[in-house]
């Protein structure tokens, strides 16, 4: 009665009331692919299915945390607490006067900025000798060697050293030799050196001195740090905070990967800060010192000036004895006259030679050897004279058109032209040399006239230099006397908590890293489950199925473990009559009886009932449900026949463990008239249950079903059987299933949990709304038994028999224990919601 009143009427009434809006309703149903309401059962199911991935993700996260701790350099921090207060005892009369403590906030902020300043940091760098850092190479992490270094490096370089902040790899070959590798340009230079030898590079030289701590099996490298890199390093790692404003207490902290180094740096900062503070507070003598420094600087400038003048005089005059230079200038003037006369004589000879070169006759003038580049007069003169002789001989017995004579004359013209060119070049060079001698003579004559005044100026410079030198020595003595008085300044500088070597790193902290890794693993796991839940587009349970279809659900069939690895559907109801799957099929049979109530129900044998079973695609368990539901119905002492109309992929005969030889005749041969139905009926192990296989696969199954003989075939069998079940093809692939559904009283549509897509609901809704299949019902197959199978149509009567009904759940899946507390929480939440 519940099924008839609650499920069947709504579908029929729904169609009657919304007949005019069927297309609109169908369009809305097609948009029901995503379920808006949160499905707790499905979420828990996905969660349970994701447990291996969750374990893997959490394990990977913890493993990542371990690797992070293993291969991350430990960061140490050392700090010291200082109390700042200054008193001045350099007062008149020698009486100490106590000043007020320095405890105001503005002053403390100023001291903090002073500690962070480059001025103080440069002093720290000098005291700690941080200019060079040595590392020991590891497989993954490199370790800075501080204090106990394997070798000492001495280096010196120019101001613009190109090797600053570059890596030098050192590979120890033996106790006496090593290989040094470094980048230069685009390549890497590798060369073998000997310890204690000076290595010369461009702009730098260095020496490696081995120590007993050297390890030959390890590789090392070092970096020569630049000023900018060291200042940036100190400023980035140093932290200064105010601990107590009123007491004037500050804390200096430093972080680095070497515990001993951070302690030493903090101690050196304290020391340098003490020294700088004393210097800043020594106001009594600071003004005198500044005055003396200014005067010393001025005197030093004057000394430098006069030293430069003396040096310039020496460079200019090439001597400090100007009188001897006077006699030298007289001799140079005499030499100039001789050289000028010699060059003038050469110019006169060149004029004569030029005149003869222009005449077409033998040249009689011979030139002396001239020391000029590219000039050789005598050679050309000899060639010209020789050509004149040859031309004269040839002309005596040859005409002017003679070829030899023409060649000789051409050569003569060439040599004459070349001679004239050399004469012009020589005249130019000699005139230039006369000009140079004249200029030199003029300068020498000018210097000669200046010698007396220069001698007087040189004596004045020497006298002033002696005066400033004596004054400079006096001021240095005065400065030393003032420095002694600076000891009167007494600092009250208290280190409340000196820096100590840290024993534990501040980062990474194992507890925090593992907690973070665990939290990340849990978050990623939940994210994975959420993504799988949101991306899941299959039907998981009856509740989810009923939200997306308008057809009634006859029941659900649990997942059968024996069919997990089976290739084809099998008859399983005989394995264990009291199994959960048998009870589920009985529940479907009972609900089916309600559906057939108008025709008298299943037990009314006066009329035969035709039931078709189909699905959207292959693999949803259509044949499995048909075979096992037929067996359950046959157990009511009703004659049941299964007809395999899936002539493309027949499986009914396989479900009953028959061979391919048993499928040589069947539905296809009946529809073509080759065999009669009685010839094709085969019996099963279940009494009253028979089946007709599909027969050989025909080329045109749809045309066979459309033949009138198909209706006659089914009608003929209704005379012999109480229930006929048609195993039809999937309607999502071919149209055969829809044609056969029209011949059945109750079309049953199969959905498979976690396999059938939600979009398959469109097919059912179209069949109901457009094809008017108002009697269509749905069965959900292969539902996981961890959760309930619907709204009371399940088979959870086990508690009635006591202790979870061991006699009832006695199949191979009965040992599974569900998550009871999750189910209880869910049911309690649903009850509160109601």
C-alpha positions in Angstrom: 0.0 0.0 0.0 2.9 2.4 0.8 4.4 1.8 -2.5 1.2 2.2 -4.4 0.1 5.4 -2.6 3.5 7.1 -2.3 5.4 6.2 -5.5 3.1 5.2 -8.4 0.4 7.9 -8.2 2.9 10.8 -8.1 4.3 9.9 -11.5 1.0 9.6 -13.1 -0.5 12.6 -11.4 2.7 14.6 -12.2 2.2 13.9 -15.9 -1.5 14.7 -15.9 -1.0 18.1 -14.1 2.1 19.1 -16.2 1.1 17.8 -19.6 1.4 21.2 -21.3 4.8 22.0 -19.7 6.6 18.8 -20.5 9.3 20.4 -22.6 10.0 23.0 -20.0 10.2 20.3 -17.3 12.5 18.2 -19.5 14.8 21.2 -20.0 15.0 21.8 -16.3 15.7 18.1 -15.6 18.6 18.2 -18.0 20.2 20.8 -15.8 20.2 18.5 -12.8 23.7 17.1 -13.4 25.1 18.7 -10.2 23.5 17.9 -6.9 23.3 21.1 -4.9 22.6 19.4 -1.5 25.5 18.0 0.4 25.3 14.2 0.4 26.9 13.0 3.6 26.8 9.3 2.7 28.5 9.9 -0.6 31.1 12.1 1.0 31.9 9.4 3.6 32.1 6.8 0.8 34.6 8.9 -1.1 36.5 9.5 2.1 36.8 5.8 2.7 37.8 5.2 -0.8 40.5 7.9 -0.5 42.0 6.4 2.7 45.0 5.0 0.8 45.6 8.3 -0.9 45.2 10.1 2.4 47.8 7.8 4.0 50.1 8.4 1.1 49.6 12.2 1.2 50.2 12.4 4.9 53.2 10.1 4.6 54.6 12.2 1.8 54.0 15.3 3.9 55.8 13.9 6.9 58.5 12.5 4.6 58.9 16.0 3.1 59.1 17.4 6.7 61.9 14.9 7.5 63.8 15.8 4.3 63.3 19.5 5.0 64.8 19.0 8.4 67.5 16.8 7.1 68.6 19.1 4.3 67.9 22.6 5.7 70.7 24.4 7.4 70.1 25.0 11.1 69.8 28.7 12.0 71.3 29.7 15.3 70.8 32.9 17.3 73.0 34.5 20.0 72.1 37.6 21.9 73.4 39.8 24.7 71.6 42.3 27.0 73.3 45.7 27.6 72.5 48.5 30.1 73.5 52.0 28.8 74.7 54.7 31.2 77.6 57.2 31.0 79.3 59.4 33.6 82.1 61.9 33.1 84.9 62.3 35.7 87.0 64.8 33.7 85.6 67.8 35.6 87.3 71.0 37.0 89.1 70.3 40.2 89.1 66.6 39.6 85.7 66.1 41.4 83.5 63.5 39.7 80.0 64.6 38.8 77.3 61.9 38.2 75.1 62.6 35.3 71.5 61.3 34.8 71.2 57.8 33.4 70.5 57.5 29.7 67.1 55.9 29.7 64.8 57.9 27.5 63.3 56.3 24.5 64.7 58.8 21.9 68.2 58.2 23.1 67.8 54.4 23.0 66.5 54.6 19.5 69.5 56.6 18.5 71.9 54.1 20.1 70.1 51.3 18.2 70.6 53.1 14.9 74.3 53.6 15.8 74.7 49.8 16.4 73.1 49.2 13.0 75.3 51.8 11.2 77.9 51.0 8.6 80.5 52.8 10.8 80.3 50.2 13.6 79.9 47.3 11.2 83.2 48.2 9.4 85.0 48.0 12.7 83.4 44.6 13.4 84.6 43.4 10.0 88.2 44.5 10.7 88.3 43.0 14.1 86.9 39.6 13.1 88.7 39.3 9.8 85.5 38.4 7.9 87.0 39.2 4.5 87.3 35.5 3.6 84.9 32.6 4.2 85.9 28.9 3.8 83.3 26.1 3.2 83.4 22.3 3.3 81.4 20.8 0.4 78.7 18.2 1.3 76.5 16.0 -0.8 73.7 18.5 -0.5 74.5 21.1 2.1 77.8 23.0 2.4 79.2 23.7 5.9 80.9 27.0 6.7 84.2 26.4 8.5 84.8 28.9 11.3 87.8 28.7 13.6 89.0 25.3 12.8 89.8 25.8 9.1 91.8 23.2 7.1 94.1 25.8 5.6 94.9 29.5 6.0 94.6 31.9 3.1 96.6 35.0 2.8 95.7 37.3 -0.1 96.3 40.9 -1.3 94.6 42.6 -4.1 94.0 46.0 -5.8 91.1 48.3 -4.8 89.0 47.1 -7.8 89.6 43.4 -7.2 87.6 41.5 -9.8 87.6 38.4 -7.7 85.4 39.7 -4.9 82.3 37.5 -4.1 83.4 34.8 -6.5 83.8 31.1 -5.6 87.2 29.4 -5.6 87.0 25.5 -5.4 89.8 23.7 -3.7 90.3 20.0 -4.3 93.0 18.5 -2.1 95.2 16.1 -4.1 97.7 15.2 -1.4 99.2 17.0 1.7 101.4 19.1 -0.6 99.2 19.8 -3.7 95.7 21.0 -4.5 93.6 21.9 -7.5 92.2 25.4 -7.6 89.1 26.0 -9.9 87.3 29.3 -10.6 85.3 30.9 -13.2 86.9 33.3 -15.6 84.9 34.8 -18.4 82.6 32.1 -19.7 84.8 29.2 -18.8 86.2 27.5 -15.7 89.9 27.5 -15.0 91.4 24.5 -13.2 95.0 24.3 -12.3 97.2 22.3 -9.9 99.2 24.3 -7.3 101.5 23.6 -4.4 100.7 24.7 -0.8 102.7 27.7 0.4 103.3 28.9 -3.2 102.1 32.4 -4.3 99.3 32.2 -6.9 99.1 35.3 -9.1 95.8 36.2 -10.7 94.8 39.3 -12.5 94.4 42.0 -9.8 95.1 39.6 -6.9 97.6 37.2 -5.4 97.1 34.6 -2.7 98.8 31.8 -0.7 97.3 28.7 0.8 99.0 27.5 3.9 97.8 24.0 5.1 97.0 23.1 8.7 96.9 19.8 10.6 93.1 19.8 10.4 93.1 19.4 6.6 91.1 16.5 5.3 92.2 15.1 2.0 89.0 13.3 1.3 86.9 16.5 1.4 86.5 19.3 -1.1 86.5 22.9 0.0 85.8 26.3 -1.5 86.3 29.8 -0.3 84.9 33.3 -1.1 86.6 36.6 -0.8 83.9 38.9 0.5 83.5 42.4 -0.7 82.8 45.3 1.6 79.3 45.7 0.3 78.6 41.9 0.8 79.9 42.0 4.4 77.9 45.1 5.3 74.7 43.6 3.8 75.4 40.3 5.6 75.7 42.1 9.0 72.8 44.4 8.5 70.5 41.5 7.4 71.4 39.2 10.3 71.6 41.8 13.1 68.6 42.7 15.3 68.6 45.3 18.1 65.5 45.6 20.4 64.7 47.7 23.5 64.0 45.4 26.4 63.3 48.0 29.1 62.9 51.7 28.3 63.2 53.0 31.9 66.3 50.9 32.7 67.9 51.6 29.3 68.4 48.0 28.5 68.8 46.8 24.9 69.2 43.3 23.4 71.6 42.7 20.5 70.8 39.5 18.5 72.5 37.9 15.6 71.4 35.0 13.4 73.6 32.7 11.3 74.2 29.0 10.5 77.3 28.7 12.6 76.7 28.7 16.4 80.2 29.7 17.3 80.3 32.5 14.8 77.1 34.2 16.0 78.4 34.2 19.5 81.7 35.9 18.5 80.0 38.4 16.3 77.7 39.5 19.2 80.7 39.8 21.5 82.7 41.8 19.0 79.7 44.1 18.4 79.6 44.7 22.2 83.3 45.5 22.2 83.2 47.9 19.2 80.1 49.6 20.6 81.9 50.2 23.9 84.8 51.7 22.1 82.7 53.9 19.8 80.6 55.0 22.8 83.7 56.1 24.7 84.9 58.0 21.7 81.5 59.7 21.3 81.3 60.7 25.0 84.8 62.1 25.2 83.6 65.7 24.6 86.2 67.3 27.0 89.1 66.7 24.7 87.3 66.1 21.4 87.3 69.8 20.4 91.1 70.2 21.0 91.7 67.0 19.1 89.6 68.2 16.2 91.4 71.6 16.2 94.8 69.9 16.1 93.6 67.5 13.4 92.4 70.4 11.3 95.7 72.3 11.8 97.7 69.2 11.1 95.7 68.6 8.0 96.3 72.2 6.8 100.0 72.0 7.6 100.2 68.7 5.9 98.6 70.2 2.8 101.2 73.0 2.8 104.0 70.5 3.3 102.6 68.5 0.4 102.4 71.6 -1.7 106.0 72.7 -1.2 107.2 69.1 -1.6 105.3 69.0 -4.9 107.0 72.3 -5.9 110.4 70.9 -5.1 109.6 67.8 -7.0 108.3 69.8 -9.9 111.4 71.9 -10.0 113.5 68.8 -10.1 111.4 67.3 -12.9 111.3 70.5 -14.9 115.0 71.5 -14.6 116.3 67.9 -14.4 118.7 69.1 -11.7 118.9 71.1 -8.5 122.1 72.9 -9.6 120.9 75.6 -12.0 124.4 77.1 -12.5 125.7 74.0 -14.2 122.6 74.0 -16.4 123.7 77.6 -17.6 126.9 76.3 -19.2 125.1 73.4 -20.8 122.7 75.8 -22.6 125.7 77.8 -24.1 127.1 74.6 -25.6 123.7 73.6 -27.1 123.5 77.0 -28.9 126.9 76.5 -30.6 125.8 73.0 -31.8 122.6 74.4 -33.3 124.7 76.7 -35.7 126.7 73.8 -37.0 123.7 71.6 -37.7 121.9 74.5 -39.5 124.9 75.1 -41.8 125.1 71.4 -42.7 121.4 71.2 -43.6 121.6 74.4 -45.7 124.5 72.9 -47.8 122.4 69.8 -48.5 119.5 72.0 -49.7 121.8 73.8 -52.1 122.9 70.5 -53.6 119.3 69.4 -54.0 118.5 72.6 -55.9 121.4 71.8 -58.4 120.3 68.2 -58.8 116.7 69.3 -59.4 117.8 71.6 -62.3 119.8 68.8 -64.0 116.9 66.3 -63.5 114.7 68.6 -65.5 117.2 68.6 -68.5 117.1 65.7 -70.8 120.8 64.8 -70.4 123.2 62.9 -68.2 123.3 64.0 -64.6 126.8 65.0 -63.4 126.0 66.0 -59.9 126.5 63.3 -57.2 124.9 63.6 -53.8 126.5 62.7 -50.4 124.8 60.0 -48.3 121.6 61.5 -46.8 120.2 59.9 -43.6 116.6 60.3 -44.6 114.0 57.5 -44.7 113.1 56.3 -48.3 115.7 58.6 -50.0 118.4 57.1 -52.4 119.5 59.7 -55.0 122.7 58.0 -56.2 120.9 54.8 -57.2 118.4 56.7 -59.3 121.1 58.9 -60.9 123.1 55.8 -62.0 120.0 54.2 -63.5 119.1 57.4 -65.4 122.6 57.8 -66.8 122.7 54.2 -67.9 119.4 54.6 -69.8 120.7 57.8 -71.5 123.7 55.7 -72.8 121.6 52.8 -74.0 119.1 55.2 -75.8 122.0 56.9 -77.5 123.5 53.6 -78.7 120.1 52.3 -80.0 119.2 55.6 -81.8 122.4 55.4 -83.8 121.2 52.5 -85.9 117.4 52.3 -85.1 114.5 54.5 -85.9 112.3 56.2 -83.3 109.6 53.7 -83.7 111.7 50.9 -82.5 110.0 49.0 -79.6 113.1 48.6 -77.5 113.8 52.3 -77.9 110.3 53.1 -76.7 110.6 50.9 -73.6 113.9 52.5 -72.7 112.5 56.0 -73.0 109.4 55.0 -70.9 111.8 53.7 -68.1 113.8 56.9 -68.3 110.7 59.0 -67.8 109.7 56.9 -64.8 113.1 57.2 -63.1 113.3 61.0 -63.7 109.8 61.4 -62.2 110.8 59.3 -59.2 114.0 61.3 -58.7 112.1 64.6 -58.8 109.7 63.2 -56.2 112.6 62.2 -53.9 114.2 65.6 -54.3 110.9 67.3 -53.2 110.5 64.9 -50.2 114.1 65.5 -49.1 113.7 69.3 -49.3 110.5 69.0 -47.2 112.2 66.9 -44.5 115.3 69.1 -44.3 113.1 72.3 -44.1 111.1 70.6 -41.3 114.3 69.6 -39.5 115.6 73.3 -39.7 112.2 74.4 -38.2 112.5 72.0 -35.3 116.1 73.1 -34.6 115.0 76.7 -34.6 112.1 76.0 -32.1 114.5 74.1 -29.9 117.0 76.8 -30.0 114.3 79.4 -29.1 113.2 77.3 -26.0 116.8 76.8 -24.9 117.4 80.6 -25.2 114.2 81.3 -23.1 115.3 78.8 -20.4 118.7 80.4 -20.4 117.2 83.7 -19.6 115.0 82.3 -16.8 117.8 80.5 -14.8 118.5 83.4 -12.4 114.9 83.8 -11.3 114.4 80.1 -10.9 117.4 79.9 -8.6 115.8 82.5 -6.3 112.4 80.8 -6.3 113.9 77.4 -5.4 115.6 78.9 -2.3 112.3 80.4 -1.1 110.5 77.0 -1.5 113.2 75.2 0.5 113.0 77.8 3.3 109.1 77.5 3.7 109.2 73.7 3.6 111.6 73.7 6.6 109.4 76.0 8.6 106.2 73.9 8.0 108.0 70.7 8.8 109.0 72.0 12.2 105.5 73.3 12.9 104.0 69.8 12.0 106.2 68.0 14.5 105.2 70.4 17.3 101.5 69.8 16.7 102.0 66.0 16.7 103.5 66.3 20.2 100.6 68.4 21.4 98.1 65.8 20.1 99.8 63.0 22.0 99.5 65.1 25.3 95.8 65.5 24.7 95.3 61.8 24.1 96.6 61.1 27.6 93.8 63.2 29.1 91.1 61.1 27.4 91.5 58.4 29.9 89.5 60.5 32.4 86.3 59.3 30.7 84.9 56.3 32.6 82.0 54.3 31.0 79.3 52.6 33.0 78.7 50.0 30.4 77.2 46.8 31.9 76.6 43.6 29.9 73.7 42.0 31.8 73.6 38.8 29.8 76.7 38.1 27.6 76.4 36.3 24.4 76.7 32.5 24.7 77.1 29.8 22.1 73.6 28.4 21.2 73.0 24.7 21.5 69.7 24.5 19.7 68.7 26.1 16.4 65.9 28.6 16.3 65.0 27.3 12.8 63.9 24.7 11.7 62.2 23.4 14.9 61.4 19.7 14.4 58.1 19.9 16.3 56.9 22.8 14.3 58.0 21.4 11.0 56.4 18.0 11.6 53.2 19.6 12.9 53.1 21.8 9.8 53.8 18.8 7.6 51.0 16.8 9.3 48.6 19.8 9.0 49.5 20.2 5.3 49.0 16.5 4.7 45.5 16.6 6.4 44.5 19.8 4.5 45.7 18.3 1.1 43.9 15.1 1.9 40.6 16.9 2.7 41.1 19.0 -0.4 41.6 15.8 -2.4 38.4 14.3 -1.0 36.5 17.5 -1.6 37.7 17.7 -5.2 36.8 14.0 -5.8 33.4 14.7 -4.2 32.8 17.8 -6.5 34.1 16.1 -9.6 32.2 12.9 -9.0 29.4 12.7 -11.6 28.2 9.2 -10.9 25.2 8.0 -8.8 26.3 6.6 -5.5 23.1 5.7 -3.6 19.3 5.6 -3.8 18.9 9.0 -2.2 21.1 10.7 -4.8 19.3 8.8 -7.6 15.8 9.9 -6.4 16.9 13.5 -6.6 17.7 13.4 -10.3 14.9 11.2 -11.7 11.1 11.3 -11.6 10.6 7.6 -11.8 10.1 5.4 -8.7 12.9 3.3 -7.4 12.0 -0.4 -7.0 15.0 -1.0 -4.8 18.7 -1.4 -4.6 20.9 -4.4 -5.0 24.2 -4.5 -3.0 27.6 -5.0 -4.6 28.3 -8.7 -4.9 32.0 -9.4 -4.2 32.1 -12.6 -6.2 31.2 -10.6 -9.4 34.1 -8.1 -8.8 36.5 -9.8 -11.1 34.0 -11.7 -13.2 34.0 -10.9 -16.9 30.3 -11.6 -17.4 27.1 -11.6 -15.2 26.4 -14.8 -13.3 23.5 -16.4 -11.5 24.4 -16.0 -7.8 21.2 -16.5 -5.9 21.8 -20.2 -5.5 25.1 -19.6 -3.7 23.6 -18.5 -0.4 19.8 -18.2 -0.1 20.1 -15.9 3.0 22.6 -13.5 1.6 22.2 -9.8 1.4 21.8 -9.8 -2.3 19.0 -12.4 -2.2 17.2 -10.2 0.3 17.6 -7.2 -1.9 16.2 -9.0 -4.9 13.2 -10.2 -2.7 12.7 -6.5 -1.8 12.6 -5.6 -5.5 10.3 -8.5 -6.2 7.9 -7.3 -3.5 7.9 -3.7 -4.8 7.4 -5.1 -8.3 4.4 -6.9 -7.1 2.9 -3.5 -5.9 3.6 -2.0 -9.4 1.7 -4.9 -11.0 -1.2 -4.5 -8.5 -3.6 -3.2 -11.2 -3.1 -6.4 -13.2 -3.4 -8.6 -10.1 0.2 -8.7 -9.1 2.8 -11.4 -9.6 0.7 -14.2 -8.0 -2.2 -13.7 -10.3 -1.5 -16.4 -12.9 -4.6 -15.6 -14.9 -2.6 -13.1 -17.0 1.0 -13.3 -18.0 3.2 -10.4 -17.1 5.9 -9.0 -19.4 8.8 -7.2 -17.8 11.6 -5.5 -19.8 15.0 -4.7 -18.3 17.3 -2.2 -19.9 20.1 0.3 -19.0 21.9 3.3 -20.6 25.2 1.6 -21.5 26.8 -1.8 -21.2 28.3 -2.8 -17.9 25.5 -1.5 -15.6 24.4 -5.1 -14.6 21.3 -5.4 -16.8 21.7 -9.1 -17.5 22.8 -9.8 -13.9 19.7 -8.2 -12.5 17.5 -10.0 -15.1 18.9 -13.4 -14.4 18.8 -13.2 -10.6 15.5 -11.3 -10.4 14.0 -14.0 -12.6 15.3 -16.7 -10.3 13.8 -14.9 -7.2 10.4 -14.6 -9.0 10.6 -18.3 -10.0 11.0 -19.2 -6.3 7.3 -18.1 -5.9 6.4 -21.2 -7.9 5.8 -19.1 -11.0 6.9 -20.1 -14.4 9.4 -17.5 -15.6 11.1 -17.1 -18.9 14.0 -14.9 -19.8 14.3 -13.9 -23.5 17.7 -12.4 -24.5 16.9 -9.6 -27.0 20.4 -8.1 -26.7 21.4 -9.7 -30.1 24.5 -7.6 -30.4 26.2 -8.6 -27.1 24.3 -11.6 -25.8 25.1 -12.6 -22.2 22.0 -14.5 -20.8 23.4 -17.9 -21.8 26.7 -17.0 -20.1 24.9 -16.1 -16.9 23.6 -19.7 -16.7 27.0 -21.1 -17.5 26.2 -22.2 -21.0 28.7 -22.5 -23.8 28.7 -20.8 -27.2 27.3 -24.0 -28.8 24.1 -23.5 -26.7 23.6 -20.1 -28.4 23.4 -21.4 -32.0 19.6 -21.0 -31.9 17.5 -18.5 -30.1 15.8 -15.2 -30.5 17.4 -14.2 -33.8 16.6 -17.6 -35.4 13.0 -17.4 -34.1 12.4 -14.0 -35.6 13.6 -15.1 -39.0 11.4 -18.3 -38.8 14.2 -20.8 -38.7 13.2 -22.2 -35.3 10.1 -22.3 -33.1 10.2 -20.9 -29.5 9.8 -24.4 -28.1 12.9 -25.5 -29.9 15.0 -22.7 -28.4 13.8 -22.9 -24.7 16.6 -24.0 -22.4 16.2 -25.0 -18.7 18.1 -23.7 -15.7 19.1 -25.2 -12.3 16.2 -23.3 -10.8 12.8 -25.0 -11.2 10.2 -23.1 -13.3 13.0 -20.8 -14.7 13.8 -21.1 -18.4 15.5 -18.9 -20.9 15.8 -18.4 -24.6 19.3 -17.2 -25.7 19.8 -14.6 -28.3 21.0 -16.9 -31.0 23.6 -16.0 -33.7 24.3 -12.3 -33.9 22.2 -10.9 -36.9 23.3 -8.0 -39.1 19.9 -6.2 -38.5 18.6 -6.6 -34.9 16.4 -3.5 -35.0 14.6 -4.7 -38.2 14.0 -8.1 -36.7 12.4 -6.6 -33.6 10.1 -4.4 -35.8 8.7 -7.5 -37.6 5.2 -8.6 -36.6 6.5 -12.0 -35.8 8.2 -10.5 -32.7 4.8 -9.6 -31.1 3.4 -13.0 -32.0 6.5 -14.7 -30.5 6.0 -12.9 -27.2 2.3 -13.4 -27.2 2.7 -17.1 -27.9 5.0 -17.5 -24.9 2.6 -15.7 -22.5 0.3 -18.7 -22.9 3.0 -20.9 -21.3 4.7 -18.7 -18.7 3.5 -16.5 -15.9 6.3 -13.9 -16.1 8.4 -13.1 -19.2 11.5 -11.0 -18.7 13.0 -9.3 -21.7 16.7 -8.6 -21.5 16.9 -5.7 -23.9 20.0 -3.8 -25.4 21.1 -0.6 -23.7 19.0 2.3 -24.9 21.9 4.7 -24.8 23.6 2.9 -27.6 20.8 1.6 -29.8 17.0 2.0 -30.2 16.1 -1.7 -29.8 15.5 -1.2 -26.0 12.8 1.4 -26.5 11.0 -0.7 -29.0 10.9 -3.6 -26.6 10.0 -1.4 -23.6 6.7 -0.7 -25.5 5.8 -4.3 -25.4 6.3 -4.7 -21.6 3.9 -3.9 -18.7 6.7 -2.8 -16.4 9.9 -1.5 -18.0 12.8 -1.6 -15.5 15.8 0.7 -15.9 19.1 -0.3 -14.3 21.5 2.1 -12.7 24.9 1.0 -11.4 26.2 2.8 -8.3 29.5 4.6 -8.8 29.4 3.7 -12.5 26.3 5.2 -14.1 26.6 8.9 -14.8 24.1 11.4 -13.4 23.5 12.6 -16.9 21.9 9.2 -17.6 18.8 10.5 -15.7 18.0 12.5 -18.9 17.2 9.3 -20.7 14.7 8.1 -18.0 13.1 11.5 -17.8 12.7 11.7 -21.6 11.2 8.2 -21.6 8.6 9.2 -19.0 7.8 12.7 -20.2 8.0 12.3 -24.0 7.4 8.6 -24.6 4.8 8.3 -21.8 6.4 5.4 -20.0 4.5 6.2 -16.8 5.0 2.6 -15.5 8.8 2.8 -15.8 10.7 1.9 -12.6 14.4 2.0 -11.6 16.7 -0.5 -9.8 20.0 0.7 -8.4 22.6 -2.0 -8.8 26.0 -2.7 -7.1 25.5 -0.3 -4.1 28.2 -0.5 -1.5 26.9 -2.2 1.7 28.6 0.3 4.0 25.5 2.5 4.0 21.8 2.0 3.9 20.1 1.2 0.6 17.2 3.6 0.7 14.2 4.6 2.7 13.2 1.3 4.3 13.4 -1.0 1.4 16.7 -2.4 2.5 17.2 -5.6 4.5 18.4 -4.5 7.8 16.2 -6.7 10.0 19.2 -8.4 11.5 18.6 -6.9 15.0 15.3 -8.8 15.1 17.2 -12.0 15.3 19.8 -10.8 17.8 23.5 -9.9 17.7 23.3 -8.4 14.2 21.8 -11.5 12.8 24.8 -13.6 12.2 22.5 -16.2 10.6 21.2 -13.6 8.2 24.4 -11.9 7.1 26.3 -15.0 6.4 27.6 -14.4 2.9 31.2 -13.6 2.0 30.7 -9.8 2.6 29.1 -10.1 6.0 32.4 -9.6 7.9 32.6 -6.0 6.9 32.2 -3.6 9.8 30.7 -0.2 8.8 31.6 3.1 10.4 28.9 3.0 13.1 29.8 6.3 14.8 29.7 8.2 11.4 26.2 6.7 10.7 25.0 7.6 14.1 26.2 11.2 13.8 24.6 11.5 10.4 21.3 10.0 11.6 21.2 12.3 14.6 21.9 15.3 12.5 19.1 14.3 10.1 16.7 13.9 13.1 17.5 17.4 14.4 17.0 18.8 10.9 13.6 17.2 10.7 
